[in-house]
Amino acid sequence: MNDSVKNAVRTKYAQLARQALSGSTCSCCSSPDFSCTAYTAAETAGLPAGLAQSSLGCGNPTALAGLRPGEVVLDLGSGAGLDVLLAAQRVGPEGKVYGLDMTDEMLELARRNQRASGISNVEFMKGEMENIPLPDNHIDVIMSNCVINLAVDKAVVLKEAYRVLKPGGRLAISDMVWRREVPHWLREQVELWAGCVAGALTEAEYRRLLEEAGFTDVKLEVTHVFSEADLPVGHLSKETAEQLAPYAGSLVSAFVQAQARGQV
């Protein structure tokens, strides 16, 4: 299951990145309208044209993370680089933002967007969330946008996030979340997993895994409830979309916050 999910995710996001590199817009985890409206025109002013419209997220963690000048930030699953570039503006030249992604095509796209933006206090790295290529106690804030749900072993991902955070560091992520238990057949569909649906945790699971990783002060705030009309089914087969329809209203995007123990 782990290899098949990872291969499906890598293939899907490589394809989306190639579309963006060719000049097409794309959307994955949320409906295009919802994804685009998560960012204001003022926030994205000066960034490459079409970058916000190619967002693959389910929220805007940079607007909610309370980033401060001078902070060091890590974006897990940085994709085309939108959240990295927005965060870099917020932390200023004395701060730094790392973007981590496992897909070569996404890294190529992100670096192209960085060059076009002229923003220099960022670094895009190839790697996986289960093995973050950074030392312990290095990061002030970890962000992520509709990516944690794609990991098969979320316990390992959250423990790695805790490892690289400084004492008192913050986790501020947007992600897909289930508000009720979903059947086993749904969890096993690779197509739904790569579509940011099957791998989404329930609220209770998210809280438990964060606390087991060592995080405290866990908070979860629903930011969007997916109705049947805007379920992320545009890229799914008709049969799978029909199977998913009865669960409309139970799938949400949420802003998840937590803190590493200790003082900065």
Helices and strands as residue ranges (DSSP letters): H 2-21, H 32-37, H 41-44, G 52-54, H 61-64, E 72-76, H 82-91, E 96-101, H 104-117, E 122-126, E 139-145, G 148-150, H 154-164, E 165-178, H 184-187, H 190-194, E 201-202, H 203-213, E 216-225, G 228-230, H 238-244, G 245-247, E 251-259
